[in-house]
Every structure is written in C-alpha cells, then in structure tokens.
Amino acid sequence: MTIQLTAILDIIPSRTVDFESALTALAKDAATEPGVLDYGFWRDPSHAGRYLLRELYADQTAVDTHMALPAVAAFVADLPGWLADDTHADLESTAALTRIPLSRSVMVSSLDGGRHA
C-alpha cells in the first residue's frame, strides 16, 4: 500500500531561501531512492512563508529508508530554525488517494524539476 506524507509549514520569510534550497536538494536525492514515488513542495501564494510538502512512498520500508538518511536528519535538525515562532509542523500520514491538484504557478519543486504537462 502506498503511503503519503503531507506537511504544512510556516517558514520565517527571511529563511525561505535556505529552506527551499535544502528541500530542493532533498527532492533531488529522493528521485534516486527506491520506493519514493513522488516528493514535492509548493509555496502558498496567499501566505508568505507557508509551504505544503507532499511525499509519496511505495511502502513503509521506503519511508523508513528515507527517514534514516543523514540528509533527512540534517534537514529535520535545521527545521526548528526555519519555522516561524507561532507555528509548528503538521505532519499527516495517509494512504495515498490522488495527486493534489495545485496550480502550476505555485509549484516550487518536484521530482521532475517543476516541469509538468
């Protein structure tokens, strides 16, 4: 069964460049990981610093493998310094239903480098 992880994060506006850079690197690495079906993030155009992250995995083994990587540990360690003071990371885990229908204009990154048909 596929596993979808989603998170909504509010990032300090002055830290968004660092956050996006680190997340883009994770997405590129995820593209080569077995069992990672999709790994993308989007910026909310109506709320400065708000992002939606979506990860799709083939199974729990793929999730566990990804989460155990040193690059993921480093990202998680840096995350508190990026999060806005009045927010927290909401992580949802669900069985995948469908691709999230977001506008191409709000896409920041994805496994295909932001190129969608």
C-alpha positions in Angstrom: 0.0 0.0 0.0 1.3 3.5 -0.9 1.9 5.9 1.9 1.5 9.7 1.6 3.0 12.1 4.0 2.0 15.7 3.9 3.0 18.7 6.0 2.1 22.3 6.1 4.9 24.5 7.3 5.1 28.2 8.1 8.7 29.4 7.5 10.3 32.6 8.7 10.1 34.8 5.5 13.8 35.7 5.7 14.7 32.0 5.9 12.7 30.8 2.9 15.7 30.8 0.5 17.7 28.5 2.8 14.6 26.3 3.4 13.8 26.0 -0.3 17.5 25.2 -1.1 17.6 22.4 1.4 14.2 21.0 0.4 15.2 21.1 -3.3 18.3 19.1 -2.5 16.2 16.5 -0.6 13.8 16.2 -3.6 16.6 15.6 -6.0 18.1 12.9 -3.8 14.6 11.4 -3.2 14.3 11.0 -7.0 17.0 8.3 -6.9 15.7 6.5 -3.8 13.9 3.1 -4.3 10.3 3.3 -3.3 10.0 7.1 -3.5 7.1 7.7 -5.9 6.8 11.5 -5.6 8.4 14.2 -3.5 7.4 17.8 -4.0 6.7 21.0 -2.3 4.6 24.1 -3.1 4.7 27.7 -1.8 1.3 29.2 -0.8 1.0 32.4 -2.9 -1.5 33.9 -0.5 0.5 33.4 2.7 4.2 34.4 2.9 6.4 31.6 4.1 3.7 28.8 4.0 4.6 25.6 2.2 2.9 22.3 1.5 5.2 19.3 1.4 4.0 16.0 -0.1 5.9 12.8 -0.2 4.6 9.5 -1.7 6.2 6.2 -0.9 5.6 2.7 -2.2 5.6 1.2 1.3 6.7 1.6 4.9 10.2 0.3 4.1 10.7 3.2 1.6 9.5 5.7 4.3 11.9 4.2 6.9 14.8 4.2 4.5 14.2 7.8 3.5 13.8 9.0 7.1 17.1 7.2 8.1 19.2 9.1 5.6 21.8 11.6 7.0 20.5 14.4 4.7 17.0 14.0 6.1 18.3 14.0 9.7 20.2 17.3 8.9 17.1 18.8 7.4 15.0 17.9 10.4 17.7 19.3 12.7 17.6 22.6 10.8 13.8 22.8 10.6 13.3 24.5 14.1 15.5 27.4 13.0 13.3 27.9 9.9 9.9 27.6 11.4 8.0 30.7 12.3 7.7 31.2 16.1 3.9 30.9 16.1 3.7 27.7 14.1 4.5 24.1 14.2 4.9 21.4 11.5 1.7 19.4 10.9 2.6 16.0 9.5 -0.2 13.9 8.2 0.2 10.3 7.1 -2.5 8.7 4.9 -3.0 6.1 2.3 -2.5 7.9 -1.0 -5.7 8.9 -2.7 -4.8 11.1 -5.7 -2.3 13.7 -6.8 -3.0 17.1 -5.1 -4.5 19.4 -7.8 -2.4 22.5 -7.3 -1.8 25.3 -9.7 1.4 25.1 -11.7 2.1 28.7 -10.7 2.6 27.8 -7.0 4.8 24.8 -7.7 8.3 25.4 -6.4 9.9 22.0 -6.9 9.1 18.4 -7.7 11.0 15.3 -8.8 10.7 16.5 -12.4 12.3 19.8 -11.7 8.9 21.7 -11.7 8.0 20.7 -15.3 4.5 19.4 -15.5 2.4 18.7 -18.5 
